[in-house]
Amino acid sequence: MEIKARSKTPKNHCKIALWIFCLLIWVIASIVASQLVIGYLMALILGVDTLSQPVWTAVYSALSYLVALLLIIFIPPAIIKKSQKSDRNLLGLKGLPTWSDIGLAPIGFIVYLLIASILTWLFSLFPWFDAEQVQNVGFSTYLSGAERVIAFFILVVIAPIMEEIIFRGWLYGKIRTKCPMIVSILIVSVVFGIVHFQWNVGVNVFALSIVLCGLREITGTIYSGIILHMLKNGLAFYLLYVLGIS
C-alpha cells in the first residue's frame, strides 16, 4: 500500500491523538446528523408512516449515505479552505478492480467468518451480550417483487460502496498517514462497530472491518473490500429476505 505512516517525535503524539479524535468525532457526528436530518425532513414532508414503506426506506437510506459522504469528505476541505479535489489514492479508488481484488474477496470472507465467530463466542460469555439480537436495517422481512429488488440494491450494492469509501477509503487513508498499520486498523474497526449502534452487530462488523482494512493494505485499494462487503451483505440478505431466517 502506498500510504505510509510518517515517523513522528514524542512531541507530536498529542497533536496526532487530538487530530485523530476530531476526525473520528466528525465521522460519527456526520453519520448520525445525516440520518436524523433526512429522517426528520422526510417525516415532516411525507409523514411518519411513509418511512415504513420499502420505496421510501430506500430513498431515506440512499440520501443518508449521500449526505454523510458529502459531509465527511467534502465539507472539511471547504471549511479549512483547501482544495476539494478528491485524492483517489487516499480514498483507495486508484485504477480499476483487478483479478486479484476479486480473488482475495472470498478468501477474506472466510477469514472474516473465523474472526467473527471467535469474537462472538468470547463476547457471549458476558450476560449483557445478546448474539441473537436481530439488526434493524429499516426494511420489513416480508418483501416481495419490486420491494425486494429495491432492498437488495440498497443493502447489497449502495451500502457496501458508501461504507467502504467512508471508512476503509477516506478515514483509513487519513489515519494511516499518521499511524502504524495495526493502530489504524483497530481505530477504524472500533468506530465502524460503534456506528452500527448494536453490540452483536458491532462485534461482527468489527471483525469484518479488520479484514477489509487488511485487504486495503494488501491491494492498496478498496475494491476487494467492496466485493467482500457485498458478499457479506448479500448472504445476510438471502438468509433474511429470501429464506426468512432472522
BELZITA-V136365 format. One record per backbone hydrogen bond with DSSP energy under -1.0 kcal/mol. CO is the residue of the C=O (numbers start at 1). NH is the residue of the N-H. Records with the same first field share a line. If there is no record, write none. Layout:
CO: NH + NH
//
This chain:
9: 12
10: 13
12: 16
13: 17
14: 18
15: 19
16: 20
17: 21
18: 22
19: 23
20: 24
21: 25
22: 26
23: 27
24: 28
25: 29
26: 30
27: 31
28: 32
29: 33
30: 34
31: 35
32: 36
33: 37
34: 38
35: 39
36: 40
37: 41
38: 42
39: 43
40: 44
41: 45
42: 46
43: 47
48: 51
49: 52
50: 53
53: 57
54: 58
55: 59
56: 60
57: 61
58: 62
59: 63
60: 64
61: 65
62: 66
63: 67
64: 68
65: 69
66: 70
67: 71
68: 72
69: 73
70: 74 + 75
74: 78
75: 79
76: 80
77: 82
87: 91
88: 93
92: 222
98: 102
99: 103
100: 104
101: 105
104: 108
105: 109
106: 110
107: 111
108: 112
109: 113
110: 114
111: 115
112: 116
113: 117
114: 118
115: 119
116: 120
117: 121
118: 122
119: 123
120: 124
122: 125
123: 126
126: 129
130: 133
141: 143
144: 147
145: 149
146: 150
147: 151
148: 152
149: 153
150: 154
151: 155
152: 156
153: 158
154: 159
157: 161
158: 162
159: 163
160: 164
161: 165
162: 166
163: 167
164: 169
165: 170
166: 171
167: 172
169: 173
170: 174
171: 175
172: 176
175: 178 + 179
177: 6
180: 184
181: 185
182: 186
183: 187
184: 188
185: 189
186: 190
187: 191
188: 192
189: 193
190: 194
191: 195
193: 196
194: 197
198: 202
199: 203
200: 204
201: 205
202: 206
203: 207
204: 208
205: 209
206: 210
207: 211
208: 212
209: 213
210: 214
211: 215
212: 216
213: 217
214: 218
215: 219
216: 220
222: 226
223: 227
224: 228
225: 229
226: 230
227: 231
228: 232
229: 233
230: 234
231: 235
232: 236
233: 237
234: 238
235: 239
236: 240
237: 241
238: 242 + 243
239: 245
//
